[in-house]
């Protein structure tokens, strides 16, 4: 029974779930966006956001705590060198989940999970530059608006 379980166990044992979330957290820190199932993305969000929050305070204790969760030197360095500077003034909500289509085999909901400050698609400056006004195009006496 699932009484008083505050998290999704993802049908995995403790050690497998812990390693899977650690690897996914390292991947999202390095790549800034990963493609996975919705259940794993929601579990990853609760796993990675406290880690990113600990990286705001750059001292030896927080580096040790972050490395204990990530178990990857490359992702820990990326987190403290690049990501912590961009998220210094953000109070939370470091990740975004974007739902996509369902998987063909088992109809599992797929999604992207990404770091919010590192997405170039949703930045306002880029959206203003690429936005086009409606123009009437006349081809063979047919106007399309």
C-alpha positions as CSV (number, residue, x, y, z in Angstrom):
1,X,0.0,0.0,0.0
2,X,1.0,3.6,-0.6
3,X,0.1,5.1,2.7
4,X,2.1,8.2,3.7
5,X,4.5,7.9,0.8
6,X,5.4,11.5,-0.2
7,X,7.3,10.7,-3.4
8,X,7.0,8.6,-6.5
9,X,8.9,5.3,-6.2
10,X,9.0,4.9,-10.0
11,X,8.7,1.1,-9.6
12,X,12.4,1.0,-8.6
13,X,14.2,-0.2,-5.5
14,X,15.9,2.5,-3.4
15,X,19.5,2.1,-4.7
16,X,18.4,2.0,-8.4
17,X,16.2,5.0,-7.9
18,X,18.9,6.9,-6.1
19,X,21.5,6.2,-8.9
20,X,19.0,7.0,-11.6
21,X,18.1,10.4,-10.2
22,X,21.7,11.2,-9.5
23,X,22.6,10.4,-13.1
24,X,19.7,12.4,-14.5
25,X,20.6,15.3,-12.2
26,X,24.1,15.3,-13.6
27,X,22.8,15.1,-17.1
28,X,20.4,18.1,-16.7
29,X,23.2,20.2,-15.2
30,X,25.6,19.4,-18.0
31,X,23.1,19.4,-21.0
32,X,20.6,22.0,-19.6
33,X,17.7,20.0,-21.1
34,X,16.8,16.3,-21.1
35,X,14.0,14.2,-22.6
36,X,12.3,11.7,-20.3
37,X,8.9,10.5,-19.0
38,X,6.7,12.8,-17.0
39,X,6.9,10.7,-13.8
40,X,10.7,10.7,-13.9
41,X,10.8,14.5,-14.6
42,X,8.6,15.2,-11.6
43,X,10.7,13.1,-9.4
44,X,13.9,14.7,-10.8
45,X,12.5,18.2,-10.1
46,X,12.2,17.5,-6.4
47,X,15.7,15.9,-6.4
48,X,17.6,18.6,-8.4
49,X,16.1,21.9,-7.2
50,X,17.5,21.6,-3.6
51,X,20.9,20.7,-5.1
52,X,20.8,23.9,-7.2
53,X,19.7,25.9,-4.2
54,X,22.7,24.6,-2.2
55,X,25.0,25.8,-5.0
56,X,24.1,29.4,-4.4
57,X,26.3,29.5,-1.4
58,X,29.8,28.7,-2.6
59,X,31.7,27.2,0.2
60,X,33.4,23.9,0.9
61,X,30.4,22.4,2.8
62,X,28.0,23.1,0.1
63,X,30.4,21.7,-2.5
64,X,30.7,18.5,-0.5
65,X,26.9,18.2,-0.1
66,X,26.3,18.8,-3.8
67,X,29.0,16.2,-4.8
68,X,27.4,13.7,-2.4
69,X,24.2,13.9,-4.4
70,X,25.7,14.2,-7.9
71,X,28.7,11.9,-7.7
72,X,30.2,13.6,-10.8
73,X,33.0,16.2,-10.7
74,X,32.2,17.6,-14.1
75,X,28.6,18.4,-13.3
76,X,29.5,19.8,-9.8
77,X,32.0,22.2,-11.4
78,X,29.5,23.2,-14.0
79,X,26.9,23.8,-11.3
80,X,29.1,26.0,-9.2
81,X,30.9,27.8,-12.0
82,X,28.2,28.6,-14.5
83,X,24.7,27.8,-13.2
84,X,25.1,29.3,-9.7
85,X,25.9,32.7,-11.1
86,X,22.8,32.9,-13.3
87,X,20.4,31.7,-10.6
88,X,21.8,33.8,-7.8
89,X,18.8,36.2,-7.7
90,X,16.1,33.5,-8.4
91,X,14.2,32.3,-5.3
92,X,13.2,28.9,-6.7
93,X,11.7,27.3,-9.7
94,X,14.9,26.4,-11.4
95,X,13.4,23.8,-13.7
96,X,10.6,23.7,-16.3
97,X,8.7,20.7,-17.5
98,X,7.3,20.9,-21.1
99,X,5.0,18.0,-22.0
100,X,5.2,16.4,-25.4
101,X,3.6,13.5,-27.1
102,X,3.0,10.0,-25.6
103,X,5.3,7.1,-26.3
104,X,4.1,4.6,-28.8
105,X,4.8,1.4,-27.0
106,X,3.2,1.9,-23.6
107,X,1.5,5.3,-24.0
108,X,3.7,6.9,-21.4
109,X,3.6,10.7,-21.3
110,X,7.0,12.1,-22.4
111,X,8.4,15.6,-21.7
112,X,11.4,17.9,-21.6
113,X,12.8,19.0,-18.3
114,X,15.1,22.0,-18.6
115,X,16.8,24.7,-16.6
116,X,14.8,27.9,-16.8
117,X,17.6,30.4,-17.2
118,X,19.4,28.5,-19.9
119,X,16.6,28.3,-22.5
120,X,17.0,30.6,-25.4
121,X,13.6,29.9,-26.9
122,X,11.6,31.7,-24.1
123,X,13.9,34.7,-23.7
124,X,12.0,37.9,-24.4
125,X,14.7,39.5,-26.4
126,X,14.8,36.7,-28.9
127,X,11.0,36.4,-29.1
128,X,10.8,40.2,-30.0
129,X,13.4,39.8,-32.7
130,X,11.7,36.8,-34.3
131,X,8.1,38.0,-34.1
132,X,6.8,39.0,-37.5
133,X,3.9,41.2,-38.3
134,X,1.1,40.0,-40.5
135,X,1.6,40.8,-44.1
136,X,-0.7,40.4,-47.0
137,X,0.7,38.3,-49.8
138,X,-1.0,38.5,-53.1
139,X,-0.6,35.5,-55.4
140,X,-2.9,35.1,-58.4
141,X,-5.4,37.6,-57.1
142,X,-5.8,35.7,-53.8
143,X,-4.9,37.7,-50.7
144,X,-3.7,35.7,-47.7
145,X,-3.5,37.4,-44.3
